[in-house]
Amino acid sequence: MSRRVSRRLLTACLVLTLGSGTALASGPASASPSGDTGQIRVPDPYCYDEPSQPNADLSDLKAAFNSSNWMRTLQAMYKRRWPSGEALAIAQANDQYWDQFVDKRSFDGFAESMMVAIHEETHMWDLDPSRTDWDVRTAAWINGSQQALKVPVHGGFPRKEILPLIKDSLSSTMDDIYLRDRTQGEYRLQGILAEQNAGLTGLPAVTVLQEYIKGVGASNARDIAATNLRYLLLYLRVAKNKHPDYWARIKAEPKLRDLALTQFLRTAYWLEKSAPYTGKLGSRDADRITATNYSPENIAVLEEFTGRKVRLDAQKHCTA
């Protein structure tokens, strides 16, 4: 979770996930938001993509918006511009915590609040005990037709162990929260993947609404996506170099390898889509962090872990 107002709620949500739960299965295939997608693997070659129409007219929704029709408005605007957002909103429509994340005072404020709202509702979906057994199996809402389910994570080591590999201050704000904090720094691979996935829904949620964003409520959306990819890549490097037994265990999990590949390509896809709105949806540091994510060491560990070559040209959202 990305905002201070939501940290207490995430702590409660994480505590709830520590109980037993039934997870589902994974793969980039069509499925209902609560259904089992089966054992389908990521195809080869593979390019991440998902539907969006960022220029679809929303003027009627803006004119009619009020504090009582916000959920209907949310679903309608994403149906037109980003169907995955509509699908998530439908799946989570009855969640009691929406009100804590949504600004209902104006349509522009409402649109801006979607980075936090969609980010947090992704956590709520992913970390539901019916899907996630904390530190054992995880789930990830990727888009409206693709969810990763029953993904083994086998515990791991504290994510704070990646700190020595961060040689700059580009992600220092997030590092202080997720790596240096006494509690958060102890979270393991589950924590890395949960934050990454939520960041990768918060970014498109505001990318497709960028013209309505006037304040700072979504101003770190691109930075969050770039930083969470940094954390995953560095975690894999530390696993390989410092925890060989754990590295061997997770490298033997096809679903986890496929999830890591999908999230790498998905980050590239949405960072490219959002690049024209740097300054509104993120700082220049997002691009600087991304450059470090494509270092030879990071690409090598990703390709070794996933068993796939990724493209480093203009088609960074594709395998080679």
Secondary structure, 3 states (H helix, E strand, C coil): CCCHHHHHHHHHHHHHHCCCCCCCCCCCCCCCCCCCCCCCCCCCCCECCCCCCCCCCCHHHHHHCCCCCHHHHHHHHHHHHCHHHHHHHHHCCCCCCHHHHCCCCCHHHHHHCHHHHHHHHHHHHHCCCCCCECCCEEEEEEECCEEEEEEECCCCCCHHHHHHHCCCCCCHHHHHHHCCCCCHHHCCHHHHHHHHHHHHHHHHHHHCCHHHCCCCCCCCHHHHHHHHHHHHHHHHHHHHHHCHHHHHHHHCCHHHHHHHHHHHHHHHHHHHHHHHHCCCCCCCHHHHHHHHHCCHHHHHHHHHHHCCCECCCCCCCEEC
